[in-house]
Amino acid sequence: MEYRRKRYRIKNRFRFITFASIVMVIILLITSSVFGMDRVVSLSASEYAEVRVQPGDTLWDIARRYGPDDIDTRRMVYEICRCNDISANSIHPGQVLLIPEYF
């Protein structure tokens, strides 16, 4: 007795590719949730230094003083403003600023 292999033919290429793509996405989602890949972990710890603003300090001075040497001062000022939810001209003496240390 001879077995004949049944040959399948793809009649609608778009439907086949769509089906295969959906199956692959589902498989990836299941495996990533099983192996714990759905948890997000930061590559750099969000650590901040606290700096008290002294009379006569500007945000540019603070950024130059506490920022890394290889980072542009404008970027450091932007990051300080973003972390503290302030604008560059709204600091006052005695205010405590968070300076990001993840650069």
PyMOL commands that set and color helices and strands:
alter all, ss='L'
color gray80, all
select helices_A, chain A and resi 13-34+59-66+73-84
alter helices_A, ss='H'
color red, helices_A
select strands_A, chain A and resi 48-52+96-100
alter strands_A, ss='S'
color yellow, strands_A
deselect
rebuild
show_as cartoon
